């Protein structure tokens, strides 16, 4: 008491919902990000301030997609792209459940295939 002011930061910069319409602070103070993109990866900080003081917490959000994993430009610790084109996830976690899409392209076109990890 009184109700604190909640301010969110991404990578040490204040989040401005007007400039970043996909980011929304909900009534309880939680941050909602709609349509996650790899660019949303980063350090998020939440500050709660009132006349009694200030508290803060932070978390790191890593947003990945199969394209990022398969490009080889991003090395994620548990994900390895094998020469055969297969994706090795080791060790796998329950949070890895989902649909994985492999996309291959050359001068003749693009093809993709998907698999569900259960």
C-alpha positions in Angstrom: 0.0 0.0 0.0 -0.3 2.2 -2.0 -0.6 0.3 -5.2 2.8 0.2 -6.9 3.6 1.6 -10.3 4.8 -1.3 -12.6 7.5 -0.5 -15.2 8.9 -3.2 -17.6 12.3 -3.0 -19.3 13.8 -5.0 -22.1 17.6 -5.1 -22.4 17.7 -2.1 -20.0 15.4 0.1 -22.1 11.8 0.9 -20.9 9.1 -0.9 -22.8 6.8 1.7 -24.4 3.5 -0.1 -25.4 2.7 2.8 -27.8 5.9 2.1 -29.8 5.8 -1.6 -29.2 2.1 -2.6 -29.6 2.9 -6.3 -29.2 3.9 -5.7 -25.6 1.1 -5.2 -23.1 1.2 -4.8 -19.3 -1.8 -6.6 -17.9 -3.9 -5.4 -14.9 -1.9 -7.6 -12.4 1.4 -6.2 -13.7 2.3 -9.1 -15.9 3.9 -8.5 -19.3 2.1 -10.1 -22.3 4.0 -10.4 -25.6 1.9 -11.2 -28.6 3.3 -12.9 -31.7 6.7 -13.8 -30.3 9.6 -13.2 -32.7 13.3 -14.1 -32.3 14.0 -10.4 -31.8 12.0 -10.6 -28.6 14.9 -12.6 -27.1 16.5 -10.6 -24.2 16.6 -9.7 -20.6 13.3 -8.5 -19.1 13.2 -6.5 -15.9 10.1 -5.6 -13.8 10.3 -2.7 -11.3 7.4 -2.1 -8.8 7.7 1.3 -7.1 5.6 3.1 -4.5 6.2 5.5 -1.6 7.3 2.6 0.5 10.1 1.6 -1.8 11.0 -0.4 -4.9 11.5 -4.1 -5.8 12.7 -5.6 -9.0 13.0 -8.9 -10.7 14.3 -10.1 -14.0 14.2 -13.0 -16.3 15.8 -14.0 -19.7 13.5 -14.8 -22.5 14.9 -16.9 -25.4 12.7 -17.1 -28.5 13.7 -19.6 -31.1 12.2 -21.0 -34.3 13.4 -23.9 -36.4 14.8 -21.4 -39.0 17.1 -20.0 -36.4 18.2 -23.4 -35.2 18.8 -24.8 -38.7 20.6 -21.7 -40.0 23.7 -22.6 -38.0 24.1 -18.9 -37.1 22.8 -19.4 -33.6 24.3 -22.1 -31.4 21.9 -23.3 -28.7 23.4 -25.6 -26.1 21.0 -28.6 -26.5 20.2 -28.2 -30.2 22.6 -29.6 -32.9 22.1 -29.6 -36.6 23.6 -32.8 -38.0 25.2 -33.0 -41.5 22.2 -35.2 -42.6 19.9 -32.3 -41.9 18.5 -34.0 -38.7 18.0 -32.0 -35.5 19.5 -33.5 -32.4 18.0 -32.3 -29.1 20.0 -33.6 -26.2 19.1 -33.8 -23.5 15.4 -33.2 -24.4 13.1 -31.5 -21.9 9.4 -31.7 -21.5 9.3 -28.0 -22.6 10.7 -29.0 -26.0 7.3 -30.5 -26.9 5.9 -28.9 -30.1 6.1 -28.9 -33.9 9.5 -28.6 -35.5 9.8 -27.6 -39.2 12.8 -28.3 -41.4 13.1 -26.0 -44.4 15.4 -26.7 -47.3 16.1 -24.4 -50.2 18.2 -24.2 -53.3 18.1 -22.6 -56.7 15.1 -24.8 -57.7 12.9 -23.9 -54.8 12.0 -24.4 -51.2 10.6 -27.5 -49.5 9.7 -28.1 -45.8 8.6 -30.9 -43.6 7.3 -30.9 -40.0 7.3 -33.3 -37.2 5.7 -33.3 -33.8 7.8 -33.9 -30.7 5.6 -35.4 -27.9 
